[in-house]
Amino acid sequence: MSAVHVIADDAEALAVAAELAVEFRREAAERDVRRRLPHAELDRLSASGLPAVSVPAEFGGADVGAGTLAEIFRMLAAADASLAQIPQSHFVYVNVLRRQGTHAQQEFFFGEVLRGRRFGNAQSEAGTKHVQDIRTRLARRPDGSYVLDGVKHYSTGALFAHWIPVLARADEGTLHVAYVPHDAPGLTVVDDWDGMGQRTTASGTVRLEGGARPRRPGRTPPPHLPGASTSRSSGPVAAPGSSPRISAPAAANSATASRSAQSGMGRANSRLIVAWSWSGRSSSGGPGATGRVPTRVSAENALGWSRTATWATIPPTPIPARWAGPLPSASARAAASAARSRRV
C-alpha cells in the first residue's frame, strides 16, 4: 500500500471523495459484469485517507460530521454501489471503538486506521431465529486467552479487511465484539458471494474454527470490546476506571431515553472481557494510560474489570402505513412473479 494521506477537515474529505468517485465510476460496470474484485480501488481508497475521516481529532483524525460522512457515501455509491457498500462496516466499527473502546484500544486501533488499515465485519449468521440469536462463541482457554468458534455470513468487507470485528457470545451469555487480524490462525474468509447485483462486495462466509486469537499476544492490545452489539439492544459499558461513554445528545435527551426504554431497545447489561491487560495500571485498577505493551494475564483478573451501563438510543422510525400489514403469501408472490415474467 502506498503512503496514506491524513485528511484535515470536512471540506477536504468531500473534495477527496468527489475525486475518487470520478475514478471509481470509470470501470464500475465492467467490475460488476466480470466480478473483478476491487482490491486496487480499495487500496486507493485507503491511501486517500477517507476511511480515517471519522477518527476523533484527539487521536489525529478529521472527526468529520455525520452529514459529511453521509455525503461521502452518496458520492461513492453514485459511482459504484459495491465500493460504497464495502467500507460501511469499517465506519460502523470505528464508531463502536469511539463509543465503547478503552483509551488503550482507541489509541491502537485508531492508529491502525490512520495507517490505512480497514475493518470488515463478521456479524450476521444464517438460519438463526432473530438478529440477536448469535451462536458464534467466544470461549476462555485454560491459559487465560480466548478463542472463537462459529460461522458468519454476509460478511461484507471481510475479504478485503486487515481486521475483522466478530460479534460473538461469551460463556456468560452476553454479546461482545472481538477485533481479529485477518491472518489469525483458525480464521478463514471464503469468497463465495454470488449475489445478483453488487457482485463485487464479496459479502461471503467467515469461518472461525477454534482459533482466531492473535499470534503475538505480547504485542497485541486487548482485542475484545465491551458487550458491543450493533443490533437492537446494544449495551456498551464504561471502560475500567471511567464513566459510561454516552454521547451528549443522547444523554441530554431524557425523553428519547425514556421512549427507547419503553420500546425495549434502550437498556442492556454487558460485561467487559479483555484477554490481555496493559502492563501499566491506573489508580482505578484498570488498564494504564501509558499505552505500554500488553502482557498476558489470568482470565479471572481480566473478568474482574467489568461494569454495566445503560445506553440511550434513538427510537425506531414508525413504518409508513403503506408498508404496514402482513406479507403476501408464498402463492401470491409466485403468482406476481409469473405475471411479471409474462410481461417481459
C-alpha positions in Angstrom: 0.0 0.0 0.0 1.2 3.5 -0.8 1.7 6.2 1.8 -1.6 7.1 3.5 -2.8 10.7 3.4 -4.3 12.2 6.5 -7.4 14.4 5.7 -7.6 17.6 7.7 -11.3 18.6 7.7 -14.8 18.2 6.3 -14.1 20.3 3.2 -11.0 18.2 2.2 -12.9 15.0 2.9 -15.6 16.0 0.4 -13.1 17.0 -2.2 -11.2 13.7 -1.9 -14.5 11.8 -2.1 -15.5 13.6 -5.3 -12.2 12.9 -6.9 -12.4 9.2 -6.0 -16.0 9.0 -7.3 -14.8 10.1 -10.7 -12.1 7.4 -10.7 -14.3 4.6 -9.5 -17.2 5.4 -11.9 -15.0 4.7 -15.0 -14.9 0.9 -14.7 -17.7 0.2 -12.2 -19.9 -1.6 -14.8 -17.1 -3.7 -16.0 -16.1 -4.7 -12.5 -19.7 -5.8 -11.8 -20.1 -7.7 -15.1 -16.8 -9.5 -14.8 -16.9 -9.7 -11.0 -13.5 -8.2 -10.8 -12.9 -7.7 -7.1 -11.8 -4.1 -6.3 -8.6 -4.7 -4.4 -6.7 -1.9 -6.2 -9.6 0.5 -5.8 -9.8 -0.2 -2.0 -6.1 0.4 -1.7 -6.6 3.7 -3.4 -9.4 4.4 -1.0 -7.2 3.7 2.0 -4.3 5.7 0.6 -6.7 8.7 0.2 -7.3 8.9 3.9 -11.1 8.7 3.6 -11.5 5.6 5.9 -10.0 7.6 8.7 -12.2 10.7 8.5 -14.3 9.7 11.5 -11.4 9.1 13.8 -11.6 11.6 16.7 -9.4 14.7 16.5 -7.7 13.9 19.7 -6.3 10.8 18.0 -5.2 12.6 14.9 -8.4 12.2 12.7 -10.5 14.8 10.9 -13.6 13.9 13.1 -16.0 14.9 10.3 -19.7 15.4 10.9 -22.4 12.9 10.2 -23.6 15.0 7.3 -20.2 14.9 5.7 -19.9 11.2 6.1 -23.4 10.7 4.5 -22.3 12.8 1.5 -19.1 10.8 1.1 -21.2 7.7 0.9 -23.7 9.3 -1.5 -20.9 10.3 -3.9 -19.2 6.9 -3.8 -22.4 5.0 -4.2 -23.4 7.0 -7.2 -20.2 6.0 -8.8 -20.0 2.3 -7.7 -22.6 0.9 -5.2 -20.3 -2.0 -4.3 -17.3 0.2 -3.5 -19.6 2.3 -1.2 -21.1 -0.8 0.5 -17.7 -2.3 1.4 -16.5 0.4 3.8 -19.9 0.7 5.5 -18.8 -1.9 8.1 -15.5 -0.2 8.6 -17.2 3.0 9.7 -19.6 1.1 11.9 -16.8 -0.5 13.8 -14.7 2.7 14.0 -17.8 4.2 15.7 -18.0 1.2 18.1 -14.5 2.0 19.2 -15.4 5.7 19.6 -18.3 4.9 21.9 -17.2 1.7 23.7 -13.4 1.2 23.4 -11.0 1.8 26.2 -8.4 4.6 25.7 -5.8 1.9 25.0 -7.9 0.2 22.4 -8.8 3.5 20.8 -5.1 4.6 20.7 -4.1 1.4 19.0 -6.9 0.8 16.5 -7.3 4.5 15.5 -3.6 4.4 14.8 -4.2 1.4 12.6 -7.0 3.2 10.7 -4.8 6.3 10.2 -2.2 4.0 8.7 -4.7 2.7 6.1 -5.9 -0.5 7.8 -9.5 -1.4 7.1 -12.1 -3.1 9.2 -14.5 -5.7 7.8 -17.3 -7.4 9.6 -18.3 -10.9 10.8 -21.6 -10.2 12.4 -24.6 -11.8 10.7 -25.5 -15.5 10.8 -27.7 -17.6 8.7 -30.5 -19.9 9.9 -31.0 -18.2 13.3 -34.3 -17.1 14.8 -33.6 -13.4 15.0 -30.8 -10.8 14.6 -29.5 -11.3 18.2 -29.6 -15.1 18.1 -25.8 -15.2 17.8 -24.3 -18.7 18.0 -20.7 -17.9 17.5 -18.9 -18.4 20.8 -16.1 -16.5 22.4 -14.5 -19.1 24.8 -11.9 -18.8 27.5 -9.0 -21.2 27.4 -7.2 -22.5 30.4 -4.2 -20.2 29.8 -6.5 -17.1 30.0 -6.7 -16.4 26.3 -9.8 -16.5 24.2 -10.8 -18.3 21.0 -13.7 -18.1 18.6 -15.9 -20.8 17.1 -18.7 -20.1 14.6 -19.7 -19.4 11.0 -20.7 -15.9 9.8 -22.5 -15.0 6.6 -23.0 -11.7 4.6 -19.6 -10.6 5.8 -19.2 -7.6 3.5 -15.7 -6.2 3.6 -14.1 -9.1 5.4 -12.3 -10.4 2.4 -10.5 -7.1 1.9 -10.0 -6.2 5.6 -6.9 -6.1 7.8 -9.0 -6.5 10.9 -12.3 -8.4 11.1 -14.6 -7.4 14.0 -16.5 -10.6 15.1 -19.8 -10.5 17.0 -19.8 -13.4 19.4 -21.5 -14.6 22.6 -19.3 -15.3 25.7 -19.7 -18.0 28.3 -21.9 -15.8 30.5 -24.3 -15.1 27.6 -23.5 -11.5 26.7 -22.5 -10.3 23.3 -19.0 -9.0 22.6 -17.0 -7.7 19.6 -13.6 -9.2 19.1 -11.3 -7.4 16.6 -9.4 -10.3 14.9 -6.5 -9.8 12.5 -7.2 -11.2 9.0 -4.3 -13.7 9.2 -5.2 -15.1 12.6 -5.0 -18.9 12.9 -8.4 -20.6 12.6 -10.0 -17.8 10.7 -11.0 -18.4 7.1 -12.6 -15.9 4.8 -14.5 -17.6 1.9 -15.1 -15.8 -1.4 -18.5 -17.4 -2.0 -20.7 -14.4 -2.5 -23.0 -14.9 -5.5 -25.5 -12.1 -5.4 -27.3 -10.7 -8.3 -26.1 -7.1 -8.4 -23.4 -5.6 -6.3 -21.4 -8.7 -7.2 -18.0 -7.3 -6.0 -18.8 -6.7 -2.3 -17.5 -10.2 -1.5 -20.2 -10.5 1.2 -19.4 -14.1 1.8 -18.7 -16.5 4.6 -16.2 -16.2 7.5 -15.3 -19.4 9.4 -13.9 -19.3 12.9 -12.7 -22.8 13.9 -11.2 -22.9 17.4 -8.6 -20.3 16.7 -8.7 -16.7 15.6 -6.6 -15.5 18.5 -3.7 -13.0 18.0 -0.4 -14.7 17.2 1.7 -12.2 19.2 -0.1 -11.6 22.5 2.8 -9.6 23.8 2.3 -7.0 21.0 -1.5 -7.0 20.6 -3.8 -4.8 22.6 -6.9 -6.2 24.4 -9.0 -7.3 21.4 -12.4 -7.6 23.0 -14.7 -4.6 23.3 -17.5 -4.2 25.9 -20.5 -6.2 25.1 -20.7 -4.4 21.9 -23.6 -5.1 19.6 -24.6 -3.1 16.5 -28.1 -4.7 16.6 -31.1 -3.9 18.6 -30.1 -3.8 22.3 -26.6 -2.6 22.4 -25.2 -2.1 25.9 -21.8 -0.6 26.0 -20.1 -0.5 29.3 -17.7 2.0 30.7 -14.0 1.5 30.2 -12.4 0.4 33.5 -11.9 3.5 35.7 -14.0 5.8 33.5 -17.6 6.9 33.1 -20.0 5.3 30.6 -19.4 6.7 27.1 -22.8 8.2 26.3 -22.9 10.8 23.6 -24.0 14.3 24.8 -27.2 14.4 22.7 -28.3 11.0 23.8 -27.5 11.7 27.5 -29.3 15.1 27.4 -32.4 13.8 25.7 -34.2 12.1 28.6 -37.4 11.9 26.6 -35.6 9.9 23.9 -34.1 7.6 26.5 -37.5 7.1 28.1 -39.1 6.2 24.8 -36.3 3.9 23.9 -36.6 2.1 27.2 -40.3 1.6 26.6 -39.6 0.1 23.2 -37.2 -2.4 24.7 -34.2 -1.0 22.9 -32.6 1.3 25.4 -31.1 -0.8 28.1 -28.9 -3.8 28.4 -26.3 -5.2 30.7 -22.9 -6.0 29.3 -19.6 -7.3 30.5 -16.1 -6.2 29.5 -13.8 -9.0 28.7 -10.1 -8.5 28.0 -7.8 -11.3 27.2 -4.7 -9.2 27.8 -4.2 -6.4 30.3 -1.9 -3.4 29.9 1.4 -3.6 31.9 0.7 -0.2 33.3 -2.3 0.3 35.6 -4.3 3.3 36.6 -5.2 4.2 40.1 -8.7 2.7 39.5 -7.2 -0.7 38.8 -8.0 -0.7 35.1 -5.6 -0.5 32.1 -2.9 2.1 32.5 -3.0 5.3 30.4 0.6 4.9 29.3 -0.2 2.8 26.2 2.5 0.3 27.1 2.9 -3.1 25.5 0.2 -5.5 26.9 1.1 -8.7 28.8 -0.9 -11.9 29.3 -3.0 -12.0 32.5 -5.3 -14.6 34.0 -8.9 -14.7 32.8 -10.1 -14.1 36.4 -8.2 -10.8 36.6 -9.4 -9.8 33.2 -13.0 -10.6 34.0 -12.7 -8.6 37.2 -12.7 -5.4 35.1 -16.4 -5.3 34.3 -19.2 -2.9 34.7 -22.8 -2.4 33.5 -24.2 0.7 31.9 -27.3 1.9 30.1 -27.5 3.3 26.7 -30.0 5.8 25.3 -30.8 5.0 21.7 -32.9 6.8 19.0 -36.4 5.4 19.0 -37.4 3.2 16.0 -38.8 5.1 13.0 -42.5 4.3 12.5 -43.3 2.3 9.4 -45.4 4.2 6.9 -49.0 2.9 6.7 -48.5 1.9 3.1 -45.7 -0.5 4.2 -47.6 -2.0 7.1 -49.6 -5.1 7.1 -48.9 -8.8 6.6 -46.5 -10.0 3.9 -48.1 -11.7 0.9 -48.3 -15.4 1.0 -45.9 -17.6 -1.0 -48.5 -18.4 -3.6 -49.3 -14.8 -4.0 -45.7 -13.9 -4.5 -45.3 -16.8 -7.0 -48.3 -15.6 -9.0 -47.0 -12.0 -9.0 -43.6 -13.2 -10.2 -45.2 -15.3 -13.0 -47.2 -12.3 -14.1 -44.1 -10.1 -14.3 -42.3 -12.9 -16.3 -45.2 -13.0 -18.9 -45.0 -9.2 -19.3 -41.3 -9.4 -20.0 
